[in-house]
């Protein structure tokens, strides 16, 4: 019979964790690994009871290393088990009991039908019992993911996740030690084209989510640093390329004028073309090596990059023309709006196609 390992990271867990584990075992989920992520000594009795009375495996950290490290150590433990071939994967659940046993079972069943997908147990943040800070935080993160990565994720911070055995090696490659690891996991699945399967689960919060170890300031900063890291690099690359372009344009003008070439449309056009050729290749190199860190072979990416650049330029001109014909107004203002939208779209195209 194929088994699924239930992994529960725990830091100073409530006594109710024992009852929760008992219910999991009663439902037939007997293979449970608890990661004691550096809990204080007074909580040792809980882990001893889970091991001695309920047969749970206990993986102990000498100090608190963070949820990301707890999950990766559990993944590594799973993959090195002598009987790992008897298992189809892992389901992770939180230690505060906010994931119903029925929902954990749904995740276990889903692994059998989605052997190559990351499975997310997604909460409904429009429910009345969701604390305002949780509702705002998750909806904001959901919106940012949609804008920057073009993917709709209903619950970006869910701790109830299913990992078929086939994708666990990929999960071990992901950097991150604390709550930001779960965000990096989503971005990694986008980059590696790992499918994501969402399952709706019941939304449960106890005492306004008082049991959580999530620090709303420090951990949120870590998460948003992860989400925006690539985009900020993209902004920096674009800004530096703009400065290179302007600087070269001015340099070519100065050289030409010093050589006795007269000012005029031809000189401006020539300086623009020369500056753009160099600055665009500078931007290509920055994006390839610094921003997206994807395909390294130039011949596979440079054609895509310049195809996108030409298409974006023509599309910009067409959209500005159409909008101006419809509403008139300032062509420059229209172009700023159009190019901003194309700039955001170009970021996604470069991530998912050019430098994949």
C-alpha distance (Angstrom), angle and dihedral (degrees) to the residues before:
residue distance angle dihedral
X1 . . .
X2 3.83 . .
X3 3.80 113.6 .
X4 3.81 134.5 -157.3
X5 3.79 122.4 -148.2
X6 3.81 115.6 -134.0
X7 3.81 111.3 -147.8
X8 3.81 120.7 -163.1
X9 3.84 118.2 -177.7
X10 3.80 108.6 -153.8
X11 3.79 133.7 -170.3
X12 3.83 115.0 178.9
X13 3.83 89.8 -25.2
X14 3.81 124.7 -159.1
X15 3.82 118.4 -105.4
X16 3.82 85.9 -113.7
X17 3.81 87.1 76.1
X18 3.82 87.4 78.9
X19 3.82 92.1 57.4
X20 3.80 90.2 44.8
X21 3.81 91.7 53.6
X22 3.80 90.0 46.8
X23 3.82 89.7 55.8
X24 3.81 91.3 48.7
X25 3.81 90.0 52.8
X26 3.82 91.9 46.8
X27 3.81 88.6 54.8
X28 3.81 90.4 56.0
X29 3.81 99.1 -96.6
X30 3.79 97.4 125.6
X31 3.82 99.8 152.9
X32 3.79 105.0 83.6
X33 3.81 130.3 160.6
X34 3.80 117.8 -166.8
X35 3.81 117.3 -163.2
X36 3.80 110.3 -152.2
X37 3.79 98.6 -155.0
X38 3.81 98.1 -161.2
X39 3.81 98.8 -59.2
X40 3.80 119.3 -177.4
X41 3.87 117.7 -92.1
X42 3.81 93.6 -105.7
X43 3.82 89.5 66.2
X44 3.82 93.7 54.7
X45 3.80 91.3 95.2
X46 3.82 90.5 63.5
X47 3.80 92.3 55.3
X48 3.82 91.7 45.0
X49 3.81 91.0 53.8
X50 3.80 91.4 47.3
X51 3.81 89.6 52.8
X52 3.81 100.3 39.5
X53 3.80 102.4 34.9
X54 3.81 101.8 30.8
X55 3.79 103.3 28.4
X56 3.82 96.0 -121.9
X57 3.78 120.4 160.9
X58 3.82 110.5 -121.2
X59 3.80 121.1 -152.0
X60 3.81 109.0 -170.0
X61 3.80 130.8 -157.8
X62 3.81 115.1 -157.1
X63 3.82 88.4 -141.6
X64 3.77 135.9 12.3
X65 3.81 106.4 -77.3
X66 3.80 99.1 169.7
X67 3.78 136.2 -102.8
X68 3.79 94.0 -80.6
X69 3.80 92.4 56.5
X70 3.82 91.0 43.8
X71 3.81 90.7 54.8
X72 3.80 94.8 45.4
X73 3.79 92.1 48.6
X74 3.80 88.9 50.4
X75 3.82 90.7 49.8
X76 3.80 90.8 50.0
X77 3.82 90.9 47.3
X78 3.81 89.8 51.7
X79 3.80 95.0 49.4
X80 3.81 92.0 49.9
X81 3.82 96.4 48.6
X82 3.83 110.4 121.3
X83 3.82 90.7 -130.4
X84 3.81 97.3 42.2
X85 3.81 90.5 127.1
X86 3.81 87.5 71.1
X87 3.83 90.6 63.8
X88 3.80 131.8 73.5
X89 3.80 96.8 -161.2
X90 3.79 149.1 -66.6
X91 3.79 136.0 -65.2
X92 3.81 115.8 -161.0
X93 3.81 121.6 -153.1
X94 3.80 134.0 176.7
X95 3.80 121.7 -106.1
X96 3.81 95.9 -128.9
X97 3.82 94.1 77.9
X98 3.80 94.4 -117.2
X99 3.80 92.5 128.8
X100 3.79 111.5 78.7
X101 3.80 118.0 -129.3
X102 3.81 88.1 -123.9
X103 3.81 90.3 57.1
X104 3.80 91.9 48.6
X105 3.81 88.2 52.7
X106 3.82 89.8 51.0
X107 3.80 89.3 54.8
X108 3.81 91.0 49.9
X109 3.80 91.4 51.9
X110 3.80 91.2 47.1
X111 3.81 93.0 57.1
X112 3.81 89.9 63.9
X113 3.81 90.9 54.4
X114 3.82 97.5 39.5
X115 3.78 104.8 43.6
X116 3.82 95.1 163.7
X117 3.84 101.5 37.1
X118 3.77 137.1 92.5
X119 3.80 105.2 -124.4
X120 3.80 120.3 -149.3
X121 3.78 126.2 -163.7
X122 3.81 100.2 -145.4
X123 3.79 126.2 -158.1
X124 3.80 125.5 -146.8
X125 3.81 105.9 -117.2
X126 3.79 92.4 -169.0
X127 3.81 89.4 70.1
X128 3.80 116.7 116.3
X129 3.82 94.6 -124.3
X130 3.81 95.1 59.5
X131 3.85 111.8 111.5
X132 3.83 110.9 -118.7
X133 3.83 93.7 -119.9
X134 3.81 91.1 52.8
X135 3.80 92.7 46.7
X136 3.81 93.2 48.8
X137 3.81 94.7 43.8
X138 3.79 95.6 49.6
X139 3.80 95.7 43.1
X140 3.81 91.0 49.2
X141 3.81 92.1 49.5
X142 3.80 90.0 46.5
X143 3.82 90.3 53.9
X144 3.81 93.2 47.7
X145 3.81 91.1 50.2
X146 3.79 89.9 52.0
X147 3.81 93.2 49.8
X148 3.81 98.3 43.7
X149 3.79 102.7 32.3
X150 3.79 103.6 23.8
X151 3.80 91.4 -128.3
X152 3.78 128.1 119.0
X153 3.81 112.7 -139.2
X154 3.81 114.1 178.4
X155 3.81 95.9 -158.3
X156 3.80 115.4 18.9
X157 3.82 96.3 177.7
X158 3.80 102.5 43.1
X159 3.79 114.3 139.4
X160 3.81 92.8 -159.4
X161 3.79 103.2 89.9
X162 3.78 136.4 152.4
X163 3.81 122.4 -141.2
X164 3.80 118.5 -171.0
X165 3.79 111.5 -149.6
X166 3.82 91.3 -110.5
X167 3.84 94.0 67.7
X168 3.81 101.1 40.1
X169 3.81 95.0 91.0
X170 3.83 87.2 56.8
X171 3.81 90.4 53.0
X172 3.82 91.3 55.9
X173 3.81 90.2 59.2
X174 3.81 93.0 62.3
X175 3.83 117.6 100.9
X176 3.81 121.3 -137.5
X177 3.79 133.1 93.6
X178 3.80 106.5 -156.8
X179 3.80 137.8 32.1
X180 3.80 91.5 -43.9
X181 3.82 88.2 70.6
X182 3.80 90.4 75.3
X183 3.81 90.2 54.5
X184 3.81 92.4 47.1
X185 3.78 86.9 50.8
X186 3.81 91.0 61.8
X187 3.81 93.1 47.4
X188 3.81 89.6 48.1
X189 3.81 91.3 53.7
X190 3.82 89.2 51.8
X191 3.81 91.8 51.2
X192 3.80 94.1 45.4
X193 3.83 93.4 42.9
X194 3.81 91.2 -122.3
X195 3.85 107.5 164.0
X196 3.80 118.2 -116.9
X197 3.79 120.9 -144.1
X198 3.81 118.4 -164.1
X199 3.80 123.7 -154.9
X200 3.80 120.7 -172.4
X201 3.80 113.0 -124.9
X202 3.78 133.6 -176.8
X203 3.79 114.7 -86.5
X204 3.81 110.0 -126.4
X205 3.81 127.9 173.4
X206 3.80 125.4 173.6
X207 3.82 117.9 -151.0
X208 3.80 93.3 -15.5
X209 3.81 90.8 -50.5
X210 3.81 91.2 -59.6
X211 3.83 93.4 154.8
X212 3.80 94.3 63.0
X213 3.81 119.9 112.6
X214 3.80 90.1 -155.8
X215 3.80 110.1 123.3
X216 3.83 105.2 -144.4
X217 3.81 92.9 -149.6
X218 3.81 107.5 33.6
X219 3.79 97.0 34.9
X220 3.81 93.6 42.2
X221 3.81 89.4 53.3
X222 3.79 90.0 50.6
X223 3.81 91.1 50.0
X224 3.80 96.1 47.4
X225 3.78 90.4 45.0
X226 3.81 86.6 58.8
X227 3.80 94.2 45.4
X228 3.80 95.3 48.3
X229 3.82 98.5 35.4
X230 3.80 96.3 96.1
X231 3.81 93.8 39.2
X232 3.81 93.1 51.6
X233 3.79 89.0 51.2
X234 3.80 87.7 50.4
X235 3.81 90.1 52.1
X236 3.81 91.3 48.2
X237 3.81 91.2 48.3
X238 3.80 91.6 49.5
X239 3.81 93.2 46.8
X240 3.80 93.3 48.3
X241 3.83 90.2 47.6
X242 3.81 89.4 51.3
X243 3.80 90.5 52.4
X244 3.80 90.9 47.9
X245 3.81 89.7 49.7
X246 3.81 94.1 50.1
X247 3.81 92.7 43.2
X248 3.81 93.2 50.5
X249 3.80 91.5 45.3
X250 3.81 89.7 55.1
X251 3.82 91.5 44.1
X252 3.81 93.5 52.5
X253 3.80 90.8 47.5
X254 3.81 90.7 51.5
X255 3.81 93.5 47.5
X256 3.80 92.1 47.7
X257 3.79 93.6 47.8
X258 3.80 90.5 46.8
X259 3.80 88.0 53.1
X260 3.80 89.7 55.6
X261 3.81 98.4 -103.4
X262 3.79 110.6 148.4
X263 3.77 124.2 -122.1
X264 3.78 116.6 -100.8
X265 3.80 148.2 109.6
X266 3.80 93.6 -65.8
X267 3.82 92.8 54.5
X268 3.80 91.9 47.6
X269 3.82 91.5 48.9
X270 3.80 93.0 47.8
X271 3.82 93.5 47.2
X272 3.81 90.6 47.1
X273 3.81 93.1 51.4
X274 3.81 95.0 46.9
X275 3.80 92.9 46.1
X276 3.81 92.4 46.9
X277 3.82 93.4 49.7
X278 3.81 91.6 55.6
X279 3.83 97.5 37.8
X280 3.81 92.6 47.9
X281 3.80 91.2 52.9
X282 3.81 88.7 47.3
X283 3.82 88.7 52.5
X284 3.80 91.1 47.1
X285 3.81 91.3 52.4
X286 3.81 92.8 46.9
X287 3.80 92.9 49.2
X288 3.79 93.0 45.9
X289 3.80 97.4 48.4
X290 3.79 105.9 22.9
X291 3.81 110.3 25.8
X292 3.78 110.2 34.3
X293 3.81 104.1 14.8
X294 3.79 90.6 -157.1
X295 3.80 133.6 124.3
X296 3.82 107.5 8.1
X297 3.82 101.0 -165.9
X298 3.80 107.4 99.6
X299 3.79 97.0 -152.1
X300 3.81 90.5 59.7
X301 3.77 94.9 51.0
X302 3.78 109.9 29.4
X303 3.80 94.3 67.0
X304 3.80 90.1 49.6
X305 3.80 91.4 46.4
X306 3.80 96.1 52.2
X307 3.81 91.8 40.5
X308 3.79 87.5 56.4
X309 3.82 91.6 45.6
X310 3.81 93.0 52.3
X311 3.80 92.6 44.0
X312 3.81 90.9 48.1
X313 3.82 91.4 49.9
X314 3.82 93.1 49.8
X315 3.80 92.5 43.5
X316 3.80 90.4 50.6
X317 3.80 91.8 52.7
X318 3.80 91.9 46.8
X319 3.82 94.6 47.7
X320 3.81 93.2 47.0
X321 3.80 89.9 49.7
X322 3.81 93.9 48.5
X323 3.81 94.3 46.1
X324 3.80 92.1 45.6
X325 3.81 91.2 50.6
X326 3.80 89.9 50.4
X327 3.79 100.4 44.2
X328 3.84 106.0 8.8
X329 3.83 112.9 -153.5
X330 3.79 128.5 117.2
X331 3.79 115.0 -11.1
X332 3.80 90.0 -157.2
X333 3.81 93.5 53.6
X334 3.80 90.3 48.1
X335 3.80 91.1 48.8
X336 3.83 91.8 51.2
X337 3.82 90.3 53.7
X338 3.82 94.1 44.5
X339 3.79 94.5 45.8
X340 3.81 91.6 48.6
X341 3.80 90.3 55.7
X342 3.80 91.4 45.3
X343 3.80 89.7 47.7
X344 3.83 90.2 58.2
X345 3.79 91.8 44.1
X346 3.81 90.9 48.4
X347 3.80 89.8 55.1
X348 3.80 91.1 59.0
X349 3.82 93.6 43.3
X350 3.81 91.4 50.9
X351 3.82 91.6 48.2
X352 3.78 95.8 46.8
X353 3.82 102.5 32.8
X354 3.79 118.7 9.2
X355 3.84 100.2 43.8
X356 3.78 99.2 18.3
